Amino acid sequence: MVAQLGIRLEDKEKAELEKNAHALGLTAASAVKMMIAQFNYDKGFRFPINRRDSLDKVEKLPKEVEKALLVAKAEELGLIKDTSETVENIDDLRKRWGDEISN
């Protein structure tokens, strides 16, 4: 059985959705279906949902994480040389990270 879901969007939101979906080779409907499938798989959103005024109460990230994010962004922008390694086997990387973290 197939059900139909109707939503209302502003014209500008709909146009942006269609443009972004098209850029990925999708229709707006398929993009929404993908979001719903992921939402159902995760049993919610993958990110915290906060009120904008509650964001000041969010604790800061650890300095190491902030540094890693800053370096990654600088590499992405070409401001510094990308020193990241190619990952062939994610399990080996997880094991190494576990070893480095525990030391």
C-alpha positions, -999 to 999 in steps of 0.1 A, spaced: 0 0 0 12 35 -8 3 66 12 5 102 2 18 130 23 11 166 15 32 195 27 31 233 21 62 252 12 69 287 3 76 291 -34 112 301 -27 118 269 -5 103 247 -31 124 262 -59 156 258 -38 147 222 -29 142 214 -66 174 231 -76 195 214 -50 179 180 -56 184 184 -94 221 192 -88 224 157 -72 205 141 -100 174 137 -79 138 149 -80 125 169 -50 102 140 -42 131 115 -42 151 138 -20 123 140 5 118 103 4 155 98 12 152 122 41 122 103 55 140 69 50 171 82 69 149 98 96 130 65 101 163 45 101 178 68 128 145 70 147 149 108 146 174 133 134 211 126 134 218 160 150 204 177 181 173 198 177 177 230 198 159 262 201 181 290 188 182 308 222 194 276 239 226 274 218 245 296 242 241 269 268 258 243 246 292 234 260 322 242 238 339 214 219 372 201 232 401 221 219 414 191 200 382 188 181 381 225 174 416 223 161 408 193 139 378 210 124 398 242 117 426 222 100 401 202 79 384 234 68 418 251 59 428 220 39 394 220 22 399 257 12 434 250 0 449 273 26 472 246 38 485 213 23 461 184 27 480 159 49 452 134 52 459 98 44 438 76 22 418 51 42 418 16 27 404 -3 57 383 16 82 386 -11 108 424 -7 108 420 30 113 395 25 142 420 1 158 448 26 155 427 54 168 417 32 198 453 24 205 464 61 202 435 73 224 442 47 251 479 56 252 
